[in-house]
Amino acid sequence: MNPLDILIPVAHAQAAPGAPAGGGLIGMLPLIVIFVLMIFFMIVPQSRRAKQHREMLAKLQKGDEVVTNGGLAGRVADIGDSFITLEISDGVKVKFQRAAIAVVLPKGSLKAS
């Protein structure tokens, strides 16, 4: 017998309670609900935004006023398969990838600023 047993009682392990008789599907239900909510709130809106961006890029025309992801605003001077040439000032043209276009501005937006 250890002298500390008098001061600190020894803890004995208790028997584990039996498993509930409900089955495993009820226990998995919260995990399934969280997974469905994650798909509904994260993946679906992201794919919707990607589809809208693809449609916007497909509708681009020469003369459209756009803003890039980096914040550079300009007018579309030339459209290629994967690159777009923007005229950011008179005689100043810059090439960008199509995917770098973030927003198409309404006509006349660049003149107003």
C-alpha positions in Angstrom: 0.0 0.0 0.0 1.3 3.4 -1.0 1.3 6.1 1.7 -0.5 8.5 -0.6 -3.5 6.2 -0.9 -4.7 7.4 2.4 -4.7 11.1 1.3 -5.8 10.5 -2.3 -8.4 7.8 -3.0 -7.6 5.5 -5.9 -9.9 5.8 -8.8 -11.2 2.6 -10.3 -12.4 2.3 -13.9 -16.1 1.9 -14.4 -17.7 -0.3 -16.9 -18.6 1.4 -20.1 -22.3 1.8 -20.8 -23.8 -0.2 -23.6 -24.3 1.2 -27.0 -27.8 2.6 -27.8 -30.0 0.3 -29.7 -31.0 2.9 -32.3 -28.6 1.9 -35.1 -25.8 3.7 -36.8 -27.8 5.9 -39.2 -29.1 8.2 -36.5 -25.6 8.8 -35.3 -24.5 9.7 -38.8 -27.4 12.1 -39.4 -25.7 15.3 -38.1 -22.7 14.6 -40.3 -24.9 14.1 -43.3 -26.8 17.4 -42.6 -23.6 19.4 -42.2 -22.3 18.0 -45.5 -25.5 18.9 -47.3 -25.5 22.4 -45.9 -21.9 22.8 -46.9 -22.7 21.9 -50.5 -25.8 24.2 -50.5 -24.1 27.3 -49.0 -20.5 27.0 -50.4 -20.2 25.0 -53.6 -23.5 25.9 -55.4 -23.0 29.7 -55.2 -19.4 29.4 -56.2 -20.3 27.4 -59.3 -23.1 29.9 -60.1 -20.6 32.8 -59.9 -18.1 30.9 -62.1 -20.8 30.3 -64.7 -21.8 34.0 -64.7 -18.2 35.0 -65.2 -17.8 32.6 -68.2 -20.9 34.0 -69.7 -19.7 37.6 -69.2 -16.4 36.8 -70.9 -18.1 35.1 -73.8 -20.3 38.3 -74.4 -17.3 40.7 -74.4 -17.1 42.8 -77.6 -14.6 45.3 -79.0 -15.3 48.7 -77.4 -16.6 47.4 -74.1 -15.3 49.2 -71.0 -14.0 46.8 -68.4 -12.1 46.6 -65.1 -9.4 43.9 -64.5 -8.8 41.9 -61.3 -5.9 44.3 -60.6 -8.2 47.3 -60.8 -7.0 48.6 -64.2 -9.9 50.1 -66.2 -9.8 50.3 -70.0 -11.6 49.8 -73.3 -11.4 46.5 -75.2 -9.3 47.1 -78.3 -8.9 43.6 -79.5 -10.2 40.1 -78.5 -8.3 36.9 -79.0 -8.9 33.3 -77.9 -7.1 33.6 -74.6 -5.9 37.3 -74.5 -7.6 40.7 -74.6 -6.0 44.0 -75.5 -7.1 46.9 -73.4 -6.6 50.5 -74.3 -6.1 52.2 -71.0 -5.2 55.6 -72.5 -4.9 57.2 -75.9 -2.3 55.0 -77.7 -1.5 52.9 -74.6 -2.5 49.3 -75.1 -2.0 46.4 -72.6 -2.6 42.7 -73.1 -4.4 40.6 -70.4 -5.7 37.1 -70.1 -9.5 36.9 -70.6 -9.9 35.5 -67.1 -8.4 38.7 -65.7 -11.5 40.7 -66.6 -13.5 41.2 -63.4 -16.3 43.6 -64.4 -17.9 45.0 -67.6 -18.7 48.7 -67.0 -21.7 50.5 -68.5 -21.0 52.5 -71.6 -19.5 55.9 -70.9 -18.2 55.0 -67.4 -14.6 55.8 -68.3 -15.5 59.2 -69.8 -17.3 60.2 -66.6 -14.3 59.7 -64.3 
